[in-house]
Amino acid sequence: MLPGGGGPMKDCEYSQIITRSSSTMESAHTSNTPRRKWEVFPGRNKFFCNGRIIMARQTGVFYFTLVLIVVTSGLFFAFDCPYLAVHITPAVPVIGGILFFFVMGTLLRTSFSDPGVLPRATAHEAADLESQIDVANGSSSVGYRPPPRTKEVTINGQSVKLKYCFTCKIFRPPRASHCSLCDNCVERFDHHCPWVGNCVGKRNYRFFYMFILSLSFLTIFIFAFVIAHVIHRSHQTGFLNALKDSPASVLEAVVCFFSVWSIVGLSGFHTYLISSNQTTNEDIKGSWSTKRGKENYNPYSHGNIVSNCCVALCGPIPPSLIDRRGFIQPDAPQSVAPSNGITMYGATQSHSNMAAATPLLQTDPHLASDEPPLPGKISLSAPCAPLPLGQPTPPSSTPNLSCDTTLSDMLPTREEQGGPHFLTPEEAPSPLGMLSSGSSLTHSHTMHVFNLASQDSLHEDSVRGLVKLSSV
Amino acid sequence: MRQQAAIASKVFVQRDYSTGTTCQFQMKFLPELENRIDKQQFEETVRTLNNLYAEAEKIGGKSYLEGCLACLTAYTIFLCMETHYEKVLKKIAKYIQEQNDKIYAPRGMLITDPIERGLRVVSLTAARE
């Protein structure tokens, strides 16, 4: 029907369009080789070894940590241990070796394992939730940011608000939080640690704790024996000669001296958190503090310090919920398209999902019309003033004791300031929610902690800046 | 259109957080299920699932032993053996398969293993031809 000249040209264009579209995520359907799920993972993570290893996107600081530990320990084994093994005891390099391997093992385990990432909701689930929320709200006009959604539940007698994550399209389980650096919701989110290059959450918290604990011991061990080495040598050859004979000892001593304060402090802090079964998030916000009210208590605590420690360190490790190495099934429900954390997308995506899902919902008229079968009421909190500037610096496990003091100093001021996004200070996405809930980011216009906008590069720069500042 | 007609209407049984963060699902019998399955049957299924998940996450002598052993071997032991949780998850998968075969498939429904939905929901799909 078309003129001969136009025919081949048209075909050319058509095939070009196909190639372009096949470079999107949907290419899983068209390619012949089965792809693994990690290749289409919506979060901002890096995967290695065909999905066996998962890390955050920025790993520069992690390599720095590795180098620092390996070099310092290497210098210790090469220059101090020979002398110490002979003059004091050969147990020194043996114990040092054991400590070193334990530190490396736990570090790699923390960095490479899945912290407890929650997979995003499938389109059906998201639509189902949307319909329940819309029923609760009444309809809201398209084109303006919908109010933040919360759900209240009672846990062991304590009332807890569950927030809706606009990026992941789920109501976050209690203690979960959205990491904006990794763009994932993580269960029992503690913090995002740039030093290990990963989030610290439910599945890798005990490895993280073991890492900082063993690193404290290693640092103290190296520091003590380097000092012992220098002193021992200086008895024979004088102090300055001793320093000249083993210059590496000086370097090690300096590194250890500056590290020991921060790492031991951090270990102490996390020991306290474990014994009271709190996350860094909850501690910073004072969620379970009695200052909030006499009836306020931690509903997750098992009652005593021993139980809390045992559960945190020796309890069962839940399996990874993201099946990284599984193959993508062509007919499996796809999770909702990842939003890039920008406000408009969150709102419009949910609406487009609704539109797409409506024909499905109409097949069963009961689905949308009844009250949502949720235990608590779905309450709405009106958007409030943006998060105030000058939020306290999260430790983000930058090993820096001063961070902790800064936090405690700033905590009262943060609470006094006006409502954050979700209306009350209690609901404020904590600064440690690491640069917080996707919900606040997707809605944000809020200048978040450290005045972060929802831009990756700004996040990166801020975090790096903080890391540099705190590593001095 | 064909695909949409074949896609079922889905009902989602959400998590029950009243006892904390342990994996439990709500026993509430959803109105959408009224005409499709027996209430007792549904509650029995959910109750058994809840018990199985509680068993997986149980904190006791055995789990402590496993945890300590793992710590002492620097977690390398998990290269050889699977955790207690994983063993129970296999049990759960088998149970769901069995329930589907015996009870739900004859009524035209299918239960999806919650682990495939990130332990967020138990999804009941009414298959329609």
HADDOCK unambig.tbl for C-alpha pairs under 7 A between the chains (distance, minus, plus):
assign (segid A and resid 102 and name CA) (segid B and resid 74 and name CA) 6.97 0.50 0.50
assign (segid A and resid 105 and name CA) (segid B and resid 74 and name CA) 6.75 0.50 0.50
assign (segid A and resid 118 and name CA) (segid B and resid 118 and name CA) 6.17 0.50 0.50
assign (segid A and resid 119 and name CA) (segid B and resid 118 and name CA) 5.76 0.50 0.50
assign (segid A and resid 153 and name CA) (segid B and resid 17 and name CA) 6.99 0.50 0.50
assign (segid A and resid 153 and name CA) (segid B and resid 18 and name CA) 6.79 0.50 0.50
assign (segid A and resid 154 and name CA) (segid B and resid 18 and name CA) 5.50 0.50 0.50
assign (segid A and resid 155 and name CA) (segid B and resid 17 and name CA) 6.28 0.50 0.50
assign (segid A and resid 155 and name CA) (segid B and resid 18 and name CA) 4.35 0.50 0.50
assign (segid A and resid 155 and name CA) (segid B and resid 19 and name CA) 5.51 0.50 0.50
assign (segid A and resid 155 and name CA) (segid B and resid 20 and name CA) 5.47 0.50 0.50
assign (segid A and resid 156 and name CA) (segid B and resid 18 and name CA) 6.18 0.50 0.50
assign (segid A and resid 156 and name CA) (segid B and resid 19 and name CA) 5.57 0.50 0.50
assign (segid A and resid 156 and name CA) (segid B and resid 20 and name CA) 6.73 0.50 0.50
assign (segid A and resid 174 and name CA) (segid B and resid 21 and name CA) 6.53 0.50 0.50
assign (segid A and resid 300 and name CA) (segid B and resid 20 and name CA) 6.38 0.50 0.50
assign (segid A and resid 314 and name CA) (segid B and resid 64 and name CA) 5.08 0.50 0.50
assign (segid A and resid 314 and name CA) (segid B and resid 67 and name CA) 4.29 0.50 0.50
assign (segid A and resid 314 and name CA) (segid B and resid 68 and name CA) 6.05 0.50 0.50
assign (segid A and resid 315 and name CA) (segid B and resid 59 and name CA) 6.14 0.50 0.50
assign (segid A and resid 315 and name CA) (segid B and resid 63 and name CA) 6.02 0.50 0.50
assign (segid A and resid 315 and name CA) (segid B and resid 64 and name CA) 6.04 0.50 0.50
assign (segid A and resid 315 and name CA) (segid B and resid 67 and name CA) 6.24 0.50 0.50
assign (segid A and resid 316 and name CA) (segid B and resid 57 and name CA) 6.18 0.50 0.50
assign (segid A and resid 316 and name CA) (segid B and resid 63 and name CA) 5.94 0.50 0.50
assign (segid A and resid 316 and name CA) (segid B and resid 67 and name CA) 6.88 0.50 0.50
assign (segid A and resid 316 and name CA) (segid B and resid 85 and name CA) 6.87 0.50 0.50
assign (segid A and resid 318 and name CA) (segid B and resid 85 and name CA) 6.42 0.50 0.50
assign (segid A and resid 319 and name CA) (segid B and resid 86 and name CA) 6.81 0.50 0.50
assign (segid A and resid 321 and name CA) (segid B and resid 115 and name CA) 6.75 0.50 0.50
assign (segid A and resid 321 and name CA) (segid B and resid 118 and name CA) 5.06 0.50 0.50
assign (segid A and resid 360 and name CA) (segid B and resid 9 and name CA) 6.20 0.50 0.50
assign (segid A and resid 361 and name CA) (segid B and resid 9 and name CA) 6.66 0.50 0.50
assign (segid A and resid 363 and name CA) (segid B and resid 9 and name CA) 6.56 0.50 0.50
assign (segid A and resid 364 and name CA) (segid B and resid 9 and name CA) 6.53 0.50 0.50
assign (segid A and resid 366 and name CA) (segid B and resid 32 and name CA) 5.80 0.50 0.50
assign (segid A and resid 367 and name CA) (segid B and resid 32 and name CA) 6.18 0.50 0.50
assign (segid A and resid 373 and name CA) (segid B and resid 30 and name CA) 6.68 0.50 0.50
